[in-house]
């Protein structure tokens, strides 16, 4: 919502930085559709295949994630909630034993994290170059 609102302010569509209800609704709809379309696969992979979690582990994962996210926010540091949560799940799995973690899935997750930044940067660069011809 913040990025979309920043874009609207930068474009001149908004004169102050406040999140319009339309942006809130659009983001909520996008998140709901994303979760409905593919979120169950991520939940299954991270919650069952990566590390088998029990309710006590889920509590610890959520508490640790909240602590890290709130601490980072207090210092004004950006965080990825997905990365923090997945790392917390890894930590909970490590409390059992090393073999409790599917290291093949851990490798795939880390590679996805590493590849996300350059791939998204490439897409954004090309999209901006394309849109520049239409907007200016």
Legacy VTK file of the C-alpha trace (Angstrom):
# vtk DataFile Version 3.0
C-alpha trace
ASCII
DATASET POLYDATA
POINTS 136 float
0.000 0.000 0.000
2.857 2.329 0.810
4.575 1.813 -2.525
1.356 2.352 -4.474
0.547 5.472 -2.454
4.095 6.766 -2.979
3.670 6.242 -6.716
0.379 8.153 -6.643
1.996 11.035 -4.751
4.997 11.054 -7.106
2.725 11.068 -10.156
0.707 13.943 -8.711
-2.545 12.035 -8.291
-2.393 12.648 -4.513
-1.226 15.863 -2.851
-0.567 14.360 0.599
0.697 10.979 1.656
-2.410 9.192 2.888
-3.478 5.739 1.778
-6.809 5.988 -0.086
-9.464 3.388 0.637
-9.266 2.255 -3.003
-5.593 1.305 -2.530
-6.425 -0.553 0.685
-9.243 -2.451 -1.038
-7.143 -3.268 -4.112
-4.239 -4.554 -1.987
-6.553 -6.618 0.205
-8.168 -8.127 -2.894
-4.773 -8.882 -4.462
-3.561 -10.561 -1.265
-6.755 -12.587 -0.948
-6.583 -13.733 -4.578
-2.896 -14.574 -4.258
-3.519 -16.624 -1.136
-6.518 -18.348 -2.697
-4.652 -19.182 -5.917
-1.313 -20.376 -4.588
-0.918 -19.595 -0.924
-1.864 -23.099 0.146
1.200 -24.492 -1.658
3.505 -22.122 0.196
1.834 -22.905 3.514
2.151 -26.646 2.845
5.786 -26.382 1.753
6.927 -24.202 4.643
4.675 -25.654 7.362
4.868 -29.362 6.541
7.526 -30.207 3.974
10.311 -27.814 5.079
9.889 -28.486 8.796
7.055 -30.383 10.437
5.602 -27.917 12.925
3.492 -28.567 15.975
1.356 -25.903 17.705
4.082 -24.996 20.215
6.515 -24.421 17.343
3.968 -22.223 15.584
3.617 -20.111 18.712
7.389 -19.728 19.010
7.736 -18.930 15.303
5.063 -16.221 15.452
6.439 -14.716 18.666
10.011 -14.607 17.355
8.873 -13.161 14.022
6.822 -10.457 15.719
9.780 -9.540 17.916
12.162 -9.235 14.960
9.690 -7.268 12.813
8.751 -4.886 15.631
12.405 -4.363 16.588
13.363 -3.632 12.992
10.422 -1.241 12.649
11.482 0.583 15.818
14.858 1.264 14.190
13.285 2.125 10.837
14.790 -0.915 9.127
12.960 -2.616 6.244
12.139 -6.285 6.685
10.493 -8.972 4.649
7.878 -10.646 6.794
8.098 -13.772 4.636
11.863 -14.004 5.135
11.602 -13.400 8.874
8.848 -15.987 9.246
10.659 -18.609 7.183
13.865 -18.023 9.138
11.918 -18.425 12.379
10.527 -21.720 11.107
14.067 -22.845 10.337
15.086 -21.912 13.884
12.182 -23.864 15.351
13.176 -26.869 13.254
16.758 -26.631 14.434
15.578 -27.050 18.048
14.541 -30.605 17.158
17.569 -31.834 15.218
19.387 -31.095 11.960
17.603 -33.905 10.158
14.201 -32.366 10.999
14.781 -29.862 8.216
14.442 -30.705 4.537
17.671 -29.059 3.401
16.724 -29.362 -0.272
13.734 -27.112 0.340
15.874 -24.782 2.482
18.303 -24.451 -0.433
15.452 -23.705 -2.848
14.072 -21.030 -0.509
17.460 -19.335 -0.112
18.055 -19.413 -3.871
14.621 -17.850 -4.433
15.526 -15.081 -1.966
18.847 -14.424 -3.712
17.373 -14.451 -7.221
14.347 -12.312 -6.354
16.255 -9.008 -6.097
18.013 -9.055 -9.493
15.022 -10.538 -11.328
12.566 -8.004 -9.925
15.079 -5.212 -10.590
15.351 -6.336 -14.220
11.560 -6.458 -14.587
11.132 -3.025 -12.982
13.823 -1.506 -15.209
12.185 -2.832 -18.359
8.686 -1.897 -17.232
9.793 1.648 -16.443
11.534 1.926 -19.825
8.371 0.714 -21.548
6.035 2.985 -19.581
8.284 6.010 -20.118
7.185 6.056 -23.755
3.503 6.278 -22.771
3.654 8.681 -19.808
6.156 11.304 -20.971
LINES 1 137
136 0 1 2 3 4 5 6 7 8 9 10 11 12 13 14 15 16 17 18 19 20 21 22 23 24 25 26 27 28 29 30 31 32 33 34 35 36 37 38 39 40 41 42 43 44 45 46 47 48 49 50 51 52 53 54 55 56 57 58 59 60 61 62 63 64 65 66 67 68 69 70 71 72 73 74 75 76 77 78 79 80 81 82 83 84 85 86 87 88 89 90 91 92 93 94 95 96 97 98 99 100 101 102 103 104 105 106 107 108 109 110 111 112 113 114 115 116 117 118 119 120 121 122 123 124 125 126 127 128 129 130 131 132 133 134 135
